Each structure stands twice: as C-alpha cells, then as structure tokens.
Amino acid sequence: DEVISIYCKDNFIPLQGIKDFSLFPYAGYPWNSYLLESYLRKYSKAFKYDVRSANSSNIGVIVRRTFLYKDYDDILAHALSVSPISLDDIEEVRNYLFENGYIGRRNLEKHESDIISYAKALREE
C-alpha cells in the first residue's frame, strides 16, 4: 500500500497509470498489472480496484478506500473534471477516458450526458 500511495497521490488513478513496478517489494513473482489488480482485490487495506465490467485489459482504477463515490460513472466524472480537455467535445472526452485506461471502448453508453454534466458541475466548484 505504501508503494501504491506513491503513485496514487489523489483519490484514484487508472490501473494503467502504474507502468514501473521497480518500487514494489518482492512477491515471489515479478510485479505486473495483473498481480497488482489481484493484490488490490484481495489484500490491500488502503486501496481497492474498481471497473465498470470485468475485463482482461487492465481497464479500471485504483481507488483509495476513503474516497466516497456512488459508482464508476462518478469516478469518470471526477477524472474528467480535473483533466485539461474540453468537456464540450464528446470525441475528446471519449478519447481521454479510453487512452488513460478508464474505459475499454470509446463509448460511455447511455450515461454519457450525465457523466459530462456532473464533470462540468465539479469543475465549477
């Protein structure tokens, strides 16, 4: 958890945000995204792994257990609110979330407008 907190300075980061595993302690196997995800699901006391749907592409986020949110769409809105992109450009929104490992397809489905509206509200705060 100490090493993860070096990477996760705020409330969450995409799992794909951790690419260098040299700081992680020896675990009997070389660290990689799959081992990290497994650790988060089973052993971490300070963090958890969250994702919209199970996948084998390491899509999802590492979330501090102290961070209060309703669902994964809330995390997407928070991520968008602090991003440098224009929330009025739907393609830029989709690309940002996809390229940073928050979603596995460039599609936010039926919740798209709600996520973007919430992100805009968060930015205004």
Salt bridges, closest charged atoms under 4 A:
GLU37 OE2 - ARG41 NE 3.18
ASP73 OD1 - ARG52 NH2 2.65
ASP73 OD2 - HIS111 ND1 3.79
ASP88 OD1 - LYS120 NZ 2.70
GLU91 OE2 - ARG94 NH1 2.72
GLU99 OE2 - ARG106 NH2 3.48
GLU109 OE2 - ARG105 NH2 3.04
GLU112 OE2 - ARG94 NE 2.85
